[in-house]
Amino acid sequence: MAFAHPVCARLGDIAYESCVKAGATVHKGGTYVCMEGPQFSTLAESRLYRTWGMDIIGMTNLTEAKLAREAEICYATIALVTDYDCWHPDHDSVTVDMIIQNLVANAKTAQAVIAEAVSRLPYARTCECANALQHAIITRPEAVPDPVKRHLAPIIGRYMK
């Protein structure tokens, strides 16, 4: 199962178009770094991520993207920024109150974007996500117990009988 590009390109386009339609300030593309949380970055960590070319720092995206690919679910990220982290000279003292205030303000934008994105979803998928497991399962079918096959049937049923 290839994972060089964890975001579904078609769903990413739909997300971008939906952000534009909703009037959100939007940037297409970028590189996400997943850190252990919940916690704030130190100034040294924040500067390091920037030297790596990271655009967004978060705590969940990579794990979710891998699980979605394994389940053949199209995946894209709409990252609503709550703070610039401590690297930014005007934002060196990030507080939980500030993050919560921005998070609440972002909620309305997120609702508008998601509603727009859902209305743009195609009926049939033609992306690679739809068949991500086709050549990824290396376990011999006869080595997988029948109860496991039944339990995983919604995900692997068309590849393993």
C-alpha positions in Angstrom: 0.0 0.0 0.0 1.7 3.2 -1.2 1.8 6.1 1.2 4.1 8.6 -0.5 1.1 10.9 -0.9 -1.2 10.4 2.2 -3.8 12.9 1.0 -6.3 12.0 -1.7 -5.6 14.5 -4.5 -9.3 14.6 -5.6 -10.6 15.1 -2.1 -7.8 17.7 -1.5 -9.1 19.6 -4.5 -12.7 19.5 -3.2 -11.5 20.7 0.2 -9.7 23.6 -1.3 -12.6 24.6 -3.6 -14.9 24.4 -0.6 -12.7 26.6 1.5 -12.6 29.2 -1.3 -16.4 29.0 -1.7 -16.9 29.4 2.1 -14.7 32.5 2.1 -12.0 31.0 4.2 -8.4 32.1 4.0 -6.9 29.0 2.4 -3.5 27.7 1.3 -3.4 24.6 -0.9 -0.7 22.0 0.0 1.9 22.1 2.7 3.7 19.7 4.9 2.4 18.5 8.2 4.5 17.4 11.1 2.8 15.1 13.7 4.0 15.6 17.3 3.1 13.9 20.5 0.6 15.9 22.4 -1.3 17.5 23.9 1.5 20.0 24.5 3.1 23.1 23.1 6.4 23.1 21.2 9.5 24.5 22.8 11.1 27.3 20.8 13.9 24.9 19.7 11.4 22.4 18.4 9.3 25.0 16.6 12.4 26.4 14.9 13.5 22.9 14.0 10.2 22.1 12.3 10.5 25.3 10.3 14.0 24.4 9.1 12.5 21.1 8.0 10.0 23.0 5.8 7.0 22.1 7.9 3.9 24.2 7.4 1.5 22.8 10.0 2.2 21.2 13.4 -0.5 18.9 14.8 -1.0 15.8 16.9 -3.3 13.4 15.0 -3.2 13.8 11.2 -0.6 11.2 10.3 -2.2 8.4 12.3 -5.6 9.2 10.8 -4.2 9.4 7.3 -2.7 5.9 7.6 -5.8 4.4 9.1 -7.9 5.9 6.3 -5.6 4.6 3.6 -5.8 1.1 5.1 -9.6 1.3 5.1 -9.5 2.6 1.5 -11.1 5.9 2.6 -10.3 9.1 0.8 -8.5 11.4 3.2 -7.7 15.1 3.1 -6.8 17.6 5.8 -8.5 20.9 6.5 -6.2 22.4 9.1 -7.8 25.3 10.9 -4.9 27.2 12.5 -5.3 28.1 16.2 -1.9 29.7 16.8 1.5 30.3 15.1 3.4 28.5 17.8 6.2 30.2 19.7 8.5 30.8 16.6 6.4 33.8 15.5 7.6 37.1 17.2 4.0 38.3 17.7 2.8 35.0 19.1 5.5 33.9 21.5 3.2 33.3 24.4 0.6 30.9 23.2 -2.1 30.2 25.8 -4.9 27.7 26.1 -7.4 30.5 26.3 -6.1 31.9 23.0 -6.3 28.5 21.3 -9.8 27.9 22.5 -11.0 31.3 21.4 -9.6 30.7 17.9 -10.9 27.1 17.9 -14.5 28.3 18.6 -14.2 31.0 15.8 -12.9 28.3 13.4 -15.9 26.0 14.1 -18.3 28.1 11.9 -15.9 28.1 9.1 -15.4 24.4 9.4 -19.1 23.8 9.3 -19.5 25.8 6.1 -16.5 24.2 4.4 -17.6 20.6 5.3 -21.2 21.3 4.1 -19.8 22.6 0.8 -17.4 19.7 0.4 -20.1 17.1 1.0 -22.1 18.7 -1.8 -19.2 18.3 -4.2 -18.3 14.7 -3.5 -18.5 12.5 -6.6 -20.8 9.5 -6.6 -18.1 7.1 -7.8 -14.4 7.3 -6.8 -11.7 7.0 -9.5 -8.7 7.7 -7.2 -6.1 5.3 -6.0 -7.6 5.3 -2.4 -10.5 3.2 -3.6 -8.2 0.2 -4.2 -5.3 0.9 -1.8 -5.3 -2.6 -0.4 -5.4 -4.4 -3.8 -1.7 -5.2 -3.7 -1.0 -4.5 -0.1 -2.2 -7.6 1.8 0.8 -10.0 1.9 -0.7 -12.6 4.2 -1.8 -15.7 2.4 -5.6 -16.0 2.6 -5.5 -19.5 3.9 -3.4 -18.3 6.9 -6.1 -15.9 8.0 -8.7 -17.5 10.3 -12.3 -17.3 9.1 -13.5 -15.3 12.1 -10.8 -12.7 11.3 -11.9 -12.6 7.7 -15.5 -12.1 8.7 -14.6 -9.4 11.2 -12.5 -7.5 8.7 -14.8 -8.2 5.7 -15.9 -4.5 5.3 -12.3 -3.6 4.6 -10.7 -6.7 3.1 -13.7 -8.7 1.9 -13.2 -8.1 -1.8 -9.6 -9.1 -1.6 -9.7 -12.1 0.8 -12.6 -14.6 0.8 
